[in-house]
Amino acid sequence: MVNPDLRAEAHDLDVTVWVGKGGVEPVIEECSDQLANSKLVKAKFLRAARGGTTVDELADELAEATNAEVVETRGNTAVFHR
């Protein structure tokens, strides 16, 4: 279970990672670098990235690749914590 305080912090967080038609692979390093320097990182999954998958599936994939935890997904965004 994710700490509810992290969800509250995530509310006003700006998106700093955009996942586009290349999918998760091209943003793994950037997201990982941001997680090393910030407690939380918010990513937006553009329509081109989603294809036949869901935001939840893509968020789980990015979390696994960056050794992070998904704090929450809402709409087309996800928040990560390491």
Order of alpha helices (4+ residues) and beta strands (2+ residues): alpha-beta-alpha-beta-alpha-alpha-beta-beta
